Amino acid sequence: MKGELRILGAAHGLLLGLVLAAPLVAPALLPWGAEALFIVAAFQLRLADRRWEARAGLRGWISHIRMAPLRLAPWVGTALVALIAGPEQARLAAAILAAIAMGELLIYPVIAHLLGRLPRRGLAGAILLLLIGCGLAEPAQAARFAMAFALGIGGCVFWLRGPDGEPGATLMALGGTVAATAVALLAPMAQAVAIPAAILCLTLTLAHLSVMRRHPQHWQLSGGMRFGRIH
């Protein structure tokens, strides 16, 4: 399983590096970085798993794990980093491990294929409900991370169904990022919903930029006939 979005993949790797370095730089940002990782990693997982129908049996239930088991290694590293950050972050490490277990063994096998059956408007509604769920689950970190994982899956299906790579869709995603970030900064009470919304919109923006279509350029033969060519 390998994603095809280079810009998003590079951002994912940079985010992982920042999370692993957070205990040395800004330990208070570690929970938010872990939440962003759940959203982006789930987006990448749904993108890489090309199947739209679930396979039968237990092996089919965990087939997305069997295809790339090393994908789980960064989560173990993230939990270890949380433990190293100090005793107060021990609960964060436990929440990360519990959430990734729920995400990989329950949430992804159940909802990935159900979301694939929804129309785009239905997906938008599901994403809104998941954002509300992130806000309601704020006291329980494991539940919030699990919601963020589901949010990343829904965001990827929404992106796959949409006009990927078009300037208009890219600007809308970027506008959503700016708006959600502004809400998070101006209204701290809304951060539990605004921050995952900003992360998801930024993920969609990077996904669009990764496949941005270039404008056709015309070239002309010596006889005067013109053809359209996509570069």
Buried (B, 14 or more C-beta within 10 A) or exposed (E): BEBEBEBBBEBBEEBBEBBBEBBEEEBEEBBBBBBBBBBBBBBBBBBBBEEEEBBEEEEBBBBBBEBEEEBBEBBEEBBEBBBEBEEEBEEBBBBBBBBBBBBBEEBBBEBBBEBBEBEEEEBBEBBEBBBEBBBBBEEBBBBBBBBBBBBBBBBBBBBBBBEBBBEEBBEBBBEBBEBBBEBBEEEEEBBBBBBBBBBBBBBBBBBBBBBEEEEEEEEEEEEEEEEEEEE
